[in-house]
Amino acid sequence: MADEIATTKTSSSPGGVILQRDGSSVRSLDVLHDSKKVEIIFEDLSVSVPVKGPSKRTAAEQRKVILKGVTGKVQPSRLMAMMGSSGAGKTTLLDVLAGNTQAGVKVEGQLNVNGAPRRLREFRQTSCYVLQSDVLLSSATVRESIATSALLKLPSTVSKEDKLKRVEDIVRELGLVSCANTLIGDEVLGIKGISGGQKRRVSIGVELVKDPAAIFLDEPTSGLDSEVAVHLIELLGKMCAKGRTVALTIHQPNSLITSQFVDFLLLADGKLAYGGPWEDAVAFFNRAGLKCPQFMNPSDYFIHVVDDHLDALVDQQEASKKLSVDVEVPTVDSSRSMATGEEVDKPLRDAPVEPAWYQIYVLMVRNLRTYVRNPVYLISETSQYAFMGLFVGLMYLQLNNSVETGVSDRIASIWYAFVLLPVSPRPTAQPLTHPHALPPSSLPLRFGMAVLSFTPSFSAVVAWDKDRVVLKRESGQAMYNVTSWFLARSLVNIPLQCVQTLMYCVIAYFMVGYTITWANCLVYYCAYALFQISSESIGLMTAACTPTAAYATLALTFVLLILLSFSGFLVSSVPVYFQWVSKISYLTYALSAIVVQIFDNTDFVCETGKGCEQGAVIPGSDLIPPSADNGLSPGINLLILLGITYVRRDPLPRLARSLSHSHSFVRQCRVQVFDACVDLRRNVYRIPLILLCDRRASRPRTRHAHG
């Protein structure tokens, strides 16, 4: 133990404080010192939000008032409960007190912390907000969930040993020792895990890692049975006893829960019907002529009568002035004022305390752990690549090099593409003896492109639909930057995708019987790998621009069909007004790279003499149709494909950041997509090697005439 202390250069001091090497300290979960306690006083708070209208001007002029002149205070060591019927404004008041307001919300009034205007950035460092729903990673254990929060929320001046010690203290204080190594679980995914009450305590524990002086909870007992809810409120009462400031909203508490209340706020229609000690609430209603029945829960009675007698209760509350503040207080935080009446267009965002490389490291470990503990998704996706490789290999098993054969293969490939994929091969009436006819050995190339187009993109949509909630919560709490999350995800997923693509390529390449050379194999694999990553990027971009997976699936199908339709596969001659689509379609460059590389190293034999001299050997380069050859060498096609892949992944962190930071996300996505299009033109079309104006300038060909 002495060696460990010497290594970390920390020492203990009275009061449960751990001193760091730089003189800073991190307090263990103990009684708060008086200097750390938080008292919040708010006076005449009014909150309004914009009303969605048919036009921007209408929305700007019309606002709905949620809170109407609410006054009160939240004190340390006194559990504050806020109640009211649905739409009363209790959650809005909690958001304002916690500094969790969204863009477009207009707050007016006065709000002080410890007798001084609230400085929002400093206040957030000493407070936490627990959402109504539990946003936890299902594949992580209880201890790992809290540990990840501690590693990313506590500053780098705190050693890893001290962070993990804090985790153990929280696990012990919340009564989670028995399930510390149990997965969080998800019933939808079929992962067994902890109970609902334990999940709620884990959500609280994730916020307790920074030992907040103020804790705000939005309906923490929702979805819990009465016994679990009682234990949770008792736990919050114990936290209050240690000097913390706890405020929560609650709906229909039983008598055991209300016995833990110290202060009580009752809201109705955005107005304060009662504010004061819980023990005085019954007497307050009695003075208003509203006597609670003897064997009835007072909280149920208050909710039952408050709407019908709201004006009388508000007048009596104003007259009593139980929680009024008689001293003059200045306006709130001049840097991000909540009292000046200004509309909060850009809510204040905190910066992560850990460096970017450490954020990426922690998130990579978590992502790898997720794959290991939830192998169903990984196995199901990997099996698709193996199956399609075998399927394509068996359909075109060991194709010969005859120019004439392949009619039945061509018809079969069209049929199977119609059945299995939402894109079909290009129907054509050209005879196989046409000088530019496409031999059957290129059909599996195109079939494979379609497979690797839809599988990774739709898989990305499904994964993003589950990741977006966790990303929004954790990045909003300044655990990490969105860019760090995306880089960590890419560093884990891209190698895995490359392995999956390699498995497909090895199976399909050797079963179909392409010419085996190192150059052929390398171009074949690189084109498919870049194509697969680009397909996943399109899926992520589409998912980030849409609110749900259902919308993302519809939009993604539409986008992929457009990109695939004008790549020279379905149409031999693309109309001039659609040629720009073929220029940005990644299929165009991937297909051309593989077809040119394979056919340049393959000779075909004319067996029947129909349309060509019998026994003549025809170079494969002479049989490539113009629709599959853009005139660029395989290497240049791969470079362009790499550029397209980068450009499509580059705006993804910005799109994801808009999800976390913007209230009007769809509007922000329009701007991001426009920027992505500008980047695409700037980074792709201006590359001198593309030579799009001269399609055959980089590799001139000499075609042979046959027959």
DRENVEXZA-508015 format. One record per residue (C-alpha): residue in one letter; z, x, y. Coordinates in steps of 0.25 Angstrom, whole numbers, plus 5000, padded with zeros to 4 digits. Layout:
residues N
AZXY/...
END
This chain:
residues 707
M500050005000/A500350115009/D499050185007/E498350055010/I499050045023/A498750185026/T497250165023/T497150035032/K498050095043/T498749965045/S500149935047/S501049815047/S501849755058/P502749645060/G502249505060/G501149525050/V500249605058/I499349715052/L499049825062/Q497649885061/R497250035064/D496649995078/G497949925081/S497449785079/S498149695070/V497849575061/R498949485058/S499349435045/L499549285042/D500949275048/V501649205060/L500849215072/H501449295084/D501649215096/S500549295104/K499549245093/K499849105094/V498849005100/E499048885109/I497848795113/I497948705124/F496848615128/E496748515139/D495748405142/L494648455132/S493348375132/V492248405122/S490848355123/V489548385114/P488148355117/V487548225112/K486148245104/G485148165112/P483648155111/S483448265120/K484148395125/R484348335139/T485048205133/A485948295124/A486348385136/E486748265144/Q487448185134/R488748235128/K489748175119/V491248195122/I492048235110/L493448265116/K493948195129/G495048275136/V495948315125/T497248395128/G498148465119/K498648595113/V498748665100/Q499948755098/P500348865088/S501248825076/R500948675078/L499848615069/M498948535077/A498148415071/M497048345077/M496648205072/G495648095076/S494648005070/S493248055067/G492548095081/A493848105088/G493548245092/K494648325084/T493648425078/T493048445092/L494448475098/L494748575087/D493348645089/V493648655104/L495048715101/A494548805091/G493348855100/N492348805089/T491448715098/Q489948705096/A488848725106/G488648615115/V490048565115/K490648555129/V492148575130/E492948545143/G494448555145/Q495448665145/L495848745133/N496948855133/V497448955122/N498849005124/G498748965139/A497449035142/P496048995142/R495449005128/R494549125125/L493749075114/R493349205108/E494849255107/F495249115102/R494349115091/Q494849245086/T496249185085/S495849055079/C495048995068/Y494348865065/V494348795051/L493148705049/Q493348565042/S492448615030/D492648735022/V491548835024/L491748935013/L490949015004/S490948954990/S490749084982/A491949154989/T493349154984/V494549114993/R494949254996/E493549304998/S493249185008/I494449225017/A494249375015/T492749365020/S493349295032/A494349405034/L493349515033/L492449465043/K493449395053/L494449505054/P494049625063/S493649755057/T494949815063/V495649745051/S495549815038/K494949755026/E496249765019/D496949685030/K495949585030/L496049555015/K497549555017/R497349445027/V496549365017/E497649375007/D498649325017/I497749205020/V497549175006/R499049175003/E499449095016/L498348985013/G498848974998/L497549024992/V498049134983/S497749044971/C496349024974/A496049154982/N495049204971/T494349064969/L492949034974/I492848934986/G491848854978/D490848754981/E490748624973/V489248604977/L488948744971/G489748724959/I490748834962/K492148794959/G493148844970/I494448804977/S494948674982/G494648604995/G496048635001/Q495848784997/K494548795003/R495148735016/R496248845016/V495148955013/S494448905026/I495748915033/G495949055027/V494549105031/E495049075046/L496449135044/V495949275042/K496049305057/D497449245057/P497049145068/A498149095078/A497448955079/I496748875067/F495948755069/L495548665057/D494548555057/E495048445047/P495648545037/T496048435027/S494748365026/G494248355012/L495648395006/D496648314998/S497948275005/E498748374997/V497848495000/A497748445015/V499248445016/H499348585011/L498248635021/I498948575033/E500348635028/L499648765028/L499148745042/G500548715046/K501048845040/M500048915049/C500448845061/A501948885058/K501449035059/G501049005073/R499548975072/T498948865080/V498248765070/A497448645075/L496748555065/T495948415064/I496348325053/H495948185048/Q496948095041/P498048185038/N499148135029/S500648135032/L500948265025/I499848335034/T500248265047/S501648325044/Q501148455047/F500548415061/V501248475073/D500348435084/F499348315084/L498048275091/L497448145090/L496048125095/A495148005096/D493747985103/G493948125109/K495248095116/L496748135113/A497548025108/Y498748105105/G499148255106/G500548305103/P501548335092/W501248255079/E502648205078/D502448135091/A501148065088/V501847945081/A502747915093/F501547935103/F500747825095/N501947735095/R502047745111/A500647695111/G500947575103/L500347635090/K501447645080/C501147715067/P501547625054/Q502747685047/F501947725034/M500647765040/N500247915043/P500247925058/S498948005058/D498247895051/Y498847795061/F498447875073/I496947885069/H496947735066/V497447695080/V496947805089/D495547755091/D496047615095/H497147665105/L496447785110/D496547765125/A498047725124/L498347845116/V497547935125/D498247885138/Q499647905131/Q499248045127/E498848075141/A500148015146/S501048095137/K500348225139/K500948285127/L500048405126/S499548415140/V499448555147/D500048545161/V499648685165/E498348715171/V497448795162/P496148865165/T494848845158/V494448895145/D493849025141/S492849055152/S491949135142/R491749005134/S492448895141/M492848765134/A493348705147/T492248725157/G491448615152/E490248705148/E489448675136/V489648775125/D488248815121/K488548945114/P489848945107/L490649075107/R490449155095/D491349265090/A490849395085/P491149445071/V492249545071/E491649635059/P490449715061/A489149665055/W489049765043/Y490449715038/Q490049565040/I488749595032/Y489549665021/V490649555019/L489549445019/M488649525009/V489849535000/R490149385001/N488649354998/L488649444986/R489849374981/T489249244983/Y488049274974/V488949324963/R489849204963/N488749104965/P487649154955/V487049014953/Y486249014966/L485849164963/I485449134949/S484649014952/E483849084963/T483649204954/S483149124942/Q482049064951/Y481449194953/A481549234938/F480949094934/M479849094944/G479449244940/L479449204926/F478649074929/V477649144937/G477549254927/L477349154915/M476249074923/Y475449194926/L475849284914/Q475049414914/L473849374922/N472549444918/N471549504928/S470449414926/V469749354938/E469349224932/T470649184925/G471749104933/V471148964935/S472248904927/D473348994933/R472848954947/I472948804943/A474248824936/S474848894948/I474448784958/W475148684949/Y476448754947/A476548794962/F476348644965/V477448604955/L478448714958/L478248754972/P478048674985/V476848764988/S475548774979/P474448884977/R473148874985/P472248774978/T470848834978/A469448794972/Q468948944972/P468448994959/L469149114953/T467949194954/H467949184970/P468049324976/H469349294983/A469949204972/L471449234969/P471649284955/P472749214947/S473649334948/S474049294962/L474549154959/P475849204954/L476049284967/R475849164975/F476749084966/G477849184967/M477749184982/A477949034982/V479149054973/L479849154982/S479549074994/F480248954991/T481449004982/P482149104992/S481849015004/F482448884998/S483648964992/A483949025006/V484048875011/V485048835000/A485848965003/W485848945018/D486248805017/K487548855011/D487748975020/R487548915033/V488948845034/V489648975030/L488849055040/K489048965051/R490548955049/E490749105047/S489849155057/G490449055067/Q491749115065/A491249255068/M491449305053/Y490049375054/N488749375061/V487649285056/T486749415055/S487749475046/W487749355037/F486249355036/L486149505033/A487249495023/R486549385016/S485149455017/L485749585011/V486249504999/N485149404997/I483949494999/P484249594988/L484449474979/Q483149414983/C482449544981/V482949544966/Q482549404964/T481149434969/L481149554960/M481449474948/Y480349374951/C479349484954/V479649564941/I479449444933/A478249384939/Y477549514942/F477549574928/M477349434921/V476149404929/G475549544927/Y475249594940/T474749744941/I475949834940/T476049934951/W477149984959/A476449934972/N476149794966/C477549774962/L478149824975/V477249734984/Y477449614974/Y478949624975/C479149664990/A478249544994/Y479049444985/A480349504990/L479949495005/F479349355003/Q480649304996/I481549355007/S480649295018/S480649165010/E482149165010/S482149195025/I481349075028/G482248995020/L483449045028/M482749025041/T482448885037/A483848855032/A484448905045/C483548825054/T483848695046/P485248615045/T485248595030/A484548645017/A483748515016/Y483048535029/A482948685026/T482248655013/L481248555020/A480948655031/L480848775022/T479848705013/F478948675025/V479048815030/L478748875017/L477548785014/I476948825027/L477148975025/L476548965011/S475348875014/F474648965024/S474849095017/G473549095010/F473949034998/L473648884999/V472548905009/S471449005008/S471148995023/V472248965032/P471848885044/V471948965057/Y473048875063/F473948905051/Q473649055050/W474949085058/V475649035046/S475049125036/K475349245045/I476849215045/S476949165030/Y477649275022/L476849225010/T475549275016/Y476049425016/A476849425003/L475649354996/S474649455002/A475449574999/I475649544984/V474149494982/V473549614988/Q474449714981/I474249644967/F472749624968/D472449764974/N472949824961/T472349724952/D470949714946/F470349584941/V469249574930/C468149464930/E468049414916/T467049304916/G466049354926/K466049224934/G465949264948/C466149414945/E465549514936/Q466149504922/G467149614919/A467149654934/V468449714939/I468849654953/P469949714962/G471049614964/S470949644979/D469549574979/L470149444974/I471249424984/P470849304993/P470949315008/S472149205008/A473049305000/D472649425007/N473049445022/G472349575023/L473649665023/S474049765013/P475249735005/G476149825012/I475849765026/N476049625020/L477449665015/L477749725029/I477349595035/L478149515025/L479349605028/G479249575042/I479149425040/T480349435031/Y481149505042/V480749415053/R481149285045/R482449345042/D482749405056/P483049265063/L483949215051/P485249265057/R484849205070/L484649075064/A485949075056/R486649125069/S486148995076/L486648915065/S488048965067/H488048975082/S487148855087/H487548715088/S486048675089/F485548755077/V484148695075/R483848725090/Q484248865088/C483448875075/R482148845083/V482348955092/Q482649055081/V481449005073/F480549025085/D481149165087/A480849195072/C479449155074/V479349245086/D479949365078/L478949335067/R477749345076/R478349475083/N478749545070/V477549505061/Y476349475069/R476449595078/I476549695066/P475249775067/L475149785052/I474849645050/L473549635057/L473449485056/C472149485064/D471449575054/R471849515041/R471049625033/A471249745042/S472349815035/R471649815021/P470149785020/R469649735007/T468249735001/R467949614993/H467049614980/A465949504979/H465949444965/G464849364959/
END
